[in-house]
Amino acid sequence: MHRWFTTLFAFTMALPLVAAPREARIPLHDGKIKLADVSEKLLADLHCPVRWCPLPGSIDVRDLECTRFVEALNHAFGDGCRVNLQDDSLVLHVDREKLPRDGDAMKAAVRIFTEYAAPENTAAQQRQYGLLLPTSVDLNKPLVILVHGLDCNRWVWQSIWPLLEDEGYQVATFSYPASQAIGASAKMLAENVAAIREMYPTLKLDVVAHSMGSLVARSYIESPDYRGGIGHFIMLSPPNHGSNWAGAEFVSKGIEHFALWRHNPEWHWTWMITDGLGEASRDLQPKSKFLKRLNEAPRREGVKYTIVAGNQNPAWNFAASIVGTPARWVPGRVANWWGFRQTRHGLEEASDSLRGHRSDNDGPVSLKSAKLNGVDDFVVLHVEHVALLNAQMGQPPAVWEILRERLAR
């Protein structure tokens, strides 16, 4: 698979430099293409002004991977770059005017290429997405739809999910390619909810969303695609006006895929491409075009909005851990000695003070960004961005009591 992406990279670097619609014929040698011929023909027939070292080896056009490569290339670039296999040659036709014109279009082409070049891996990834419903749906119980945030999946709700079920709610989780454009994820949500509304038109729905998932859900609820039926919409640490952390999305993406690699036997490296190439982080940038359009929409009449935000920056917790750790190193017998006792007590007090520091953000999302015109039910908790959802030392997540009370209204 890697050699196909090497070939794709060579193509994509050369294609924008082709001056006019041109055609290259790469000869077959006993059903095979020499990669050196590919380099030569790109230079000679397409008049591409770029030179690179000839690629070693050859490609058997009868091989399944070659067939997939041709199909993937044709789907990715459309009429901008067409490949046809003939009896004696591979014909490459390039029309620069019909190629992707900007970065977003090129990213989309790379994703499409990958989807078609690795169909089994793509299908395995697609099975992770969509709305996961209970095994049976009870029309007499409200259904709470949980929507995760950037670069994570439905298991971020593992602490809250059972608590909701214990309270008598049905729980559904919505997962999506978390790095793709937020609008594309909102469209997926709209299609899934539309299917539920068609099957169960009387079913009461509530939506609880975390972080970027709040924007995915808002994009649906406040759009013309809204199909009704949602009573409560609770946003947990929503970046309604963007996040300055969005530029570091590649870090969270790396962490997510490392976890998938460890725990999901179906994971494949192509998933890092097909789940998006940074479009979501672009949309999360303050003053992005996406946020401007989204925040121009009014709140949905008939839906009860709640926003829960955090004011504990993880940097203060990290500092508290550094200060407090030496105090735990002192052995119990020594800890009561004069001098050690005062030192340990002082370190513990300093650690508690740092941990109790109130900030104007929870790390990724500021309180100012979380606020939204038309939403008066705004709750601030002393908790970090991710810890908002997690059980701590056997205790329910910090947000649980707010969730339980608001959903019961």
Secondary structure, 3 states (H helix, E strand, C coil): CHHHHHHHHHHHHHHHHCCCCEEEEEECECCEEEHHHHHHHHHHCCCCCCCCCCCCCEEECCCHHHHHHHHHHHHHHHHHEEEEECCCEEEEEECHHHCCCCHHHHHHHHHHHHHHHCHHHHHHHHCCCEEECCCCCCCCCCEEEEECCCCCCHHHHCCCHHHHHHCCCEEEEEECCCCCCHHHHHHHHHHHHHHHHHHCCCCCEEEEEECHHHHHHHHHHCCCCCCCCEEEEEEECCCCCCCHHHHHHHHHHHHHHHHHHHHCCCCCCCHHHHCCCCHHHHHHCCCCHHHHHHHHCCCCCCCEEEEEEECCCHHHHHHHHHHHHHHHHCCHHHHCCCCHHHHHHHHHHHHHHHHCCCCCECCCCEHHHHCCCCCCCEEEECCCCCHHHCCECCECCCCHHHHHHHHHC
